């Protein structure tokens, strides 16, 4: 292991793991969710009360969303701390990915119609 690598280099990997968990739990929750105004609340209640570990998947998905953004901010701050701004293509692509993740998070937030 190189001597200049420390714990701060793990944020990208941790972000990838948490993002994979988000995709997995999101797909599992989407199989039982009904995106219609009159049925959205009842489908969420069905997931929480009647599916095996449905409540766990829902709360894991909700908590994972917070972890994605916390790790994203830590990943960005690590780059700012170590002055990696001399790679403009990396920063522009990272900014685009960050903006896409914010838009995706907003779409996931409004899915349950405020329930």
Secondary structure as UniProt FT lines:
FT   TURN            3..4
FT   HELIX           7..10
FT   HELIX           11..30
FT   TURN            31..32
FT   HELIX           37..49
FT   TURN            52..53
FT   HELIX           54..81
FT   TURN            82..83
FT   TURN            85..86
FT   HELIX           88..109
FT   TURN            110..114
//
